[in-house]
Amino acid sequence: MTEPSDHPLLAAVKPLVDAMGAETVPPGLAEPDDVVLSWEGREIVAVRLPQLSESLDHILVALERRHGMPLSELDRKAKQSVVRSLEARGAFSVRHGVETVASALGVSRFTVYNYLNRSETG
């Protein structure tokens, strides 16, 4: 029998789990908020989703990787684009989200709010 650690389902979902900043745990250790994944009626793995604040940090790191530089070194237009992207992903519904993003971008909270207002009006 295939061990869960090398099960094809686990291999298939690993990139998604990593991208979300989640972790996998054995199904027997699943907590109420974990998502248990089954294959042909058998529980294979549970996915433990990160807290929203952890997700924001993970998203910021992924954006830095995508841009190939610290977000604080991006030009204004690129920073505005990052803020729009983060807004679409709900980053500003997280407590201290604006402060966290402002720090990562190397701008003030006021600037982040200006970027948000600019995207709403045009």
N, C-alpha and C positions, 0 to 999 in steps of 0.2 A: 504494500500500500504506500502511496506517495505521502511523504511527510509534509505537514503544512508549510514548513519553511521553504520548500522548493516546489510548492503546488503552483500550477499554471495561473490560477486566479491571483495569487499573491504577486507573481511576476507581472501580471497584467495591470494590477492596480498600483504597484509601487511608484511609478512616475507621478501619478495623481496624488497619492498620499504624500510623497516628498514635496510636490509643488504646493500643497496646502499647508505644509508644516505639521502634518498629522503624524501619528505613530500607529504601528500595528501591535496588537497584543493577542495572545491566545484567546479563543472564544470563551473559554472557561473563566477567564479573568475579566471579562467585559463588565463595565459599569453601566448603569442605566442610560447614560447619554452616549455610549459608544454605539457604533453601527456595526452589527454583525453581518458578515457576508457569507453566503452559503453557495455551495457548488453541488448540483445534483442531490439536493436535500440534506447535505452534510455541512455543518458549520465549519468554515475553514479558518477564518481570521476575523478579528474585531478591529475596527478603525477608531482610534481615539482622536477626535477632532480637537484642535488647539482652541484655547480661549481667544476671543476676538482680539485682545491686545497683543497676544503672541502672534496672531495671524498678521496684524499690521506690521509688526517688526519683520516677519518673514517676507511679506510682500515688498517692503522697502529694500530688503537685501536682494530680492529677485530683480527689482527694478534697477538697482545699481549694477547687477550682473548684466542685465540686458543692455544698459547704456555704456557699460565698460568703464565706468568711472563713478566716483562718489556723486550722489545727487546734488550736493552743494556746489559742484563744479559745472553743472549744466547751465546753459544760457537761459534767459528769462522765458523765452518761448517754450523751451523743453520743460522747464519747471511748471509752467502753466499746463502743459500737456499731462505731466505727471499728476498734478492736482486733479485735473478732470478725470483721469483714469482712476485715481484713488476714490474720488467722489462716487463714480459709477459702481465701485466695489464696496461702498458703504463704510469707507475708512473713517469718515467723520461722525459716524454714529457711535464710535468707540469713545469711551471716556478718555480725555486728554488726546484725542486723535489729532486735533489741529496743532497742539503743541508738539506732538511727536513728529508730525510731518514737517512742521516749520523747522524743527531742529535738524531733521535729515536734509532738508533743502538749504539750510543755512540762511533762512529768512525769518522775518518776524511773523507772529500770529496774524498781525494786521495784514501783511502781504498775502498770506494764505487766504484770508477772508476776501481780500481784493480779487485774487484769482478765482475764487468761488463765485463771487458776485459777477465777475466779468463773464464767466461761462454761462451764468443764468440769463444774462441780458444780451448776449450776442455770441 
